[in-house]
Structures are given as structure tokens and as C-alpha cells.
């Protein structure tokens, strides 16, 4: 029943044959390039923010890494072919024929967005509010272009929620407390000159 619903939703969202023009370009942009907001946001939080913003950035980055590791384990334990591998729907984006469940793109976007959205610093929460609709756009576009099923995105959201709960507790605080000082040390040594000139925050 769940698989039937998955296929029905996919048939509703997946683009029709002959997709072209701005709709194709816009969907490809969302599917492939919106994820670059993640490193931009995390670097921005680190460079302009204080200790709390940096903690939020480190927590979001670590959470995304753990979520991707969970995805890798799921993919090893249960291989789910992508739509184009099963000859289902229309595909407009080249992708390796690996397991589709859960979506790595969706997992990264949802995890970072939710970690920042549930953080204490206002700047981090604002960036989380920006990334969450971007995550939804990425999820929609990758189904629209035929490289994922809706179930893959739902799975990505579930993995993200579980990891966010983990990192909003003692585990996340402990890991950030352990990693933040050496990361700041490396940052200050590597970028000592621009920091000394006042171009970057110490």
C-alpha cells in the first residue's frame, strides 16, 4: 500500500515528457545548485558570528555528516532503485544508478535547516528559516526531474528529524564542545593575516 501511494505521488509530481525552457532550467537549478547554500550559510555563520553562531554552524555540519552516514548504512542494507532504473516516469537529470532511499540532497538540506532553525542564536534561526523552504524546493525538484521518489524525501526528513533530536541534546553539545576549540585554533592560524587586518572576526 505504501509503495502504491509512493508511485501515485511520483506520477503526480514527475514532469511530463518534453519538459523544456524555464521550467526545466529552474528545476535543474533547484535540484543541483540550491544545496550550495549550505556551505555558504555555515561559513557565513562562522566568519561573522560569535561563539554561539559558530557552535550552531559546527552542530549543523556535524549533524549533516552523521545523517549522511546513516543514509549510507540504509543504502547498504536496503537497495531501492531510482525511478529511471525501473523504467518509471520521465528523467531529466543525469544520476548514477545507486540506491535512491533516502535522498542525500534532501537529508543535507533538511538536517542543516532544522538544526539552525532550532538553535538559540537569532542569526542561525533566520538562516534556518531560509534553508527550510529551499530544502522543500530541492526535494520537489528531484522528484519532478525523475531521480527520486517522494518516499525518498520523506525518508530523508525522518533521518534528519532523528539526527536533529540527537544533536540538540547532550551528544551535540559534547561534540561541539570538543571540536570547536581546535577548529578555532586552525582557523586563526590559517587566516591570521586577514584576521589581524580586521577583515575577519577572530
GIJONOR-V646389 format. One record per backbone hydrogen bond with DSSP energy under -0.5 kcal/mol. CO is the residue of the C=O (numbers start at 1). NH is the residue of the N-H. E is the energy in kcal/mol with one decimal. If there is no record, write none. Layout:
BEGIN
co	nh	e
CO	NH	E
CO	NH	E
END
This chain:
BEGIN
co	nh	e
1	5	-2.4
2	6	-2.3
3	7	-2.2
4	8	-2.4
5	9	-2.7
6	10	-2.2
7	11	-2.3
8	12	-1.5
9	13	-2.2
10	14	-3.2
16	19	-1.0
20	23	-0.7
20	24	-0.6
21	25	-2.4
22	26	-2.8
23	27	-1.9
24	28	-2.6
25	29	-2.4
26	30	-2.3
27	31	-2.7
28	32	-2.3
29	33	-2.5
29	34	-1.1
33	36	-1.7
34	37	-2.0
35	38	-1.6
36	40	-1.5
37	41	-2.9
38	42	-2.5
39	43	-2.5
40	44	-2.3
41	45	-2.6
42	46	-1.9
43	47	-2.8
44	48	-2.4
45	49	-1.3
47	201	-0.8
50	54	-2.2
51	55	-2.3
52	56	-2.1
53	57	-2.3
54	58	-2.7
55	59	-2.7
56	60	-2.3
57	61	-2.4
58	62	-2.7
59	63	-2.5
60	64	-2.2
61	65	-1.9
62	66	-2.5
63	67	-2.6
64	68	-2.2
65	69	-1.8
66	70	-2.2
67	71	-2.2
68	72	-2.2
69	73	-2.0
70	74	-2.5
71	75	-2.7
72	76	-1.7
73	77	-2.2
74	78	-2.6
78	80	-0.5
79	81	-0.5
80	100	-3.0
82	85	-0.9
82	86	-1.2
83	86	-0.7
83	88	-2.9
84	87	-0.5
96	98	-2.1
103	107	-2.2
104	108	-2.7
105	109	-2.3
106	110	-2.8
107	111	-2.5
108	112	-2.3
109	113	-2.3
110	114	-2.6
111	115	-2.6
112	116	-2.3
113	117	-2.4
114	118	-1.6
116	119	-1.4
121	125	-2.1
122	126	-2.5
123	127	-2.1
124	128	-2.2
125	129	-2.1
126	130	-1.3
127	131	-2.5
128	132	-2.0
129	133	-0.7
130	134	-1.1
131	135	-2.5
132	136	-2.0
133	137	-2.1
134	138	-2.3
135	139	-2.6
136	140	-2.6
137	141	-2.6
138	142	-2.0
139	143	-1.2
140	144	-2.9
141	145	-2.2
142	147	-2.0
142	148	-1.1
143	146	-1.3
144	15	-2.9
145	92	-2.6
145	93	-0.6
146	84	-0.6
149	152	-0.7
149	153	-1.0
150	154	-2.2
151	155	-2.7
152	103	-1.6
152	156	-1.8
153	157	-2.2
154	158	-2.1
155	159	-2.5
156	160	-2.4
157	161	-2.6
158	162	-2.2
159	163	-2.4
160	164	-2.8
161	165	-2.2
162	166	-1.8
163	167	-2.7
164	168	-1.5
166	169	-1.1
166	172	-1.0
169	173	-1.8
170	174	-2.7
171	175	-2.5
172	176	-2.5
173	177	-2.3
174	178	-1.6
175	179	-2.4
176	180	-2.8
178	182	-0.5
179	183	-2.0
180	184	-2.5
181	185	-2.1
182	186	-2.3
183	187	-2.5
184	188	-2.4
185	189	-1.8
186	190	-2.9
187	191	-2.2
189	192	-1.0
191	195	-1.9
192	196	-2.6
193	197	-1.8
194	199	-2.3
194	200	-1.1
195	198	-1.3
END
